[in-house]
Amino acid sequence: MILVTGGTGFLGAKLIELLIQDGMQVKATKRANSTIPEKLQNSSLIQWIDADISDYFALADLFVGVTQVYHCAAQISYQPADAKSMLHINIEGTKHIVNLCIEHKARLLHVSSIAALGVNKLGLPVTEEDKWEREPKISTYSLSKYESEIQVWQGIVEGLDAVIVNPSVIMGPGTKGPGTIFKMVAKGLKIYPPGTVGIVDVVDVAQVMIALMNRSDIRGERFILNGENLTNKDLLTRISVLLDKPAPKIEAKPFILSIAWRAAKLISLFTGGKPALTAESARASASKLAYNNDKITKAIGFKFKSADQILKEIQETYYPKTS
């Protein structure tokens, strides 16, 4: 039996879709208020379970008969108000999953993030060997993913059979985040942030996860999953071309971003909502890092979709061109 945490999330749902296509039976956790994707609502191969991954006893009963665990559940946020809950959910939840996998002798595929990776000191694309270092302005999300991954590494020392993947920004039809980017460009976005981004297709990530889970000879390893590195300007320009919209031409300099997140915070005080831009998300958009996928391509011979392929599929799904 396979257990997938975070089954209604973007990656978790796609992973489950591929698993049941192969006739696999799946237990899938979700939050009580989460909506099950339409494609997964009527399958007899899926057992949906409302569970809080930070509640050890809520998880314990799920592990009966489970031999493989895909841990996809995590909170992602750059909002200061979410910091405490994110640290608790991501770190404690992973700790519980690790302990239960050891107890039940289940193999674990842990979904970490490029946010848990270090920076290459020579300015080269980041590899699995670059060590994460805590810095004064590190994001809480990065800290939560690093500490979560540490739980897995400690489990491996104690005999846990596990593999870790570190995806870059996951994109594809159905994803809220990149979908928002397309909406912004469609409305005539004029400004682009100065940083770079690594992107990877959601199906590619799910396929690699399944391949690694079924490679019992690969254990105690981490793998960067990244399709292509782009500047934010290049990414937005490619989307603009697909949507027949003008490409953004004004670079958001650091001082502009600084003003923008402060203004967003001020607006949120009056509206009562969460700011659209925070100091952490502004810094993330300005970071300039690239990621090396040589290790996974050599390990299983996988070829990732190009950025153009990924973006084209999103465009054809949500912004089809009429002849």
Secondary structure, DSSP 8 states (H G I E B T S, - for coil): -EEEESTTSHHHHHHHHHHHHTT--EEEEE-TT----GGGSS-TTEEEEE--TT-HHHHHGGGTT--EEEE--------GGGHHHHHIIIIIHHHHHHHHHHHHT-EEEEE--GGGS---TTS--B-TTS-----TT--HHHHHHHHHHHHHHHHHHTT--EEEEEE-EEESTT-HHHHHHHHHHHTT--EE-S-EEEEEEHHHHHHHHHHHHT-TT--SEEEEE-SEEEEHHHHHHHHHHHHT-----EE--HHHHHHHHHHHHHHHHHH-S--SS-HHHHHHHH----B--HHHHHHH------HHHHHHHHHHHHS----
